[in-house]
Amino acid sequence: MIREFLLRELTLKEHARIQREDLEKMSVEINDTIDWCASSMETELCAKYISIVEELSTALGRFRLKKSLSYKLPLESIDREALSCALRIVPRYHELLLKGLTLTHSGVAIRIKRGLSVNGRVVAPGTVTFLNGLEAILLEYLGYAEIIDPLPLTY
């Protein structure tokens, strides 16, 4: 099932459709393989398999996101909403990248709008702190923070 889905995704111009049933079948396939590894005491082989599945999952997600930049979002796919959210974040990320803000070691300055916990510490509204660019963008998107932009672009 996993192999067939990857082949479809890589060879089709549009997104391959992912339904809940597809994910369940892939999950069963992965669990069956891990069960076999565990019962066979093939721990090294099992660890390699898990690593490959993790790498494939990450690469597949990135590939689907890149495909979404060029083609329409899949109409009937379980990851449509996630891809849609990611596409709304991409322009802000590019804006900050062009300004060099996401490349700094100290991170991006943000002002907390609603109380939350950041890296294990509680942060009150109004607090200014630094986070890496992607975390800052996600918090901004969710309405928890605003990025303090030293170089606002005007259009």
Secondary structure, DSSP 8 states (H G I E B T S, - for coil): -HHHHHHHHHH-SS-----HHHHHHHHHHHHHHHHHHHHTT-HHHHHHHHHHHHHHHHHHHHHHHHHHHHS---SS-TTHHHHHHHHHHHHHHHHHHHTTGGG-SS-EEEEESS-EEETTEEE-TT-EEEE-HHHHHHHHHHTSEEE--SS----
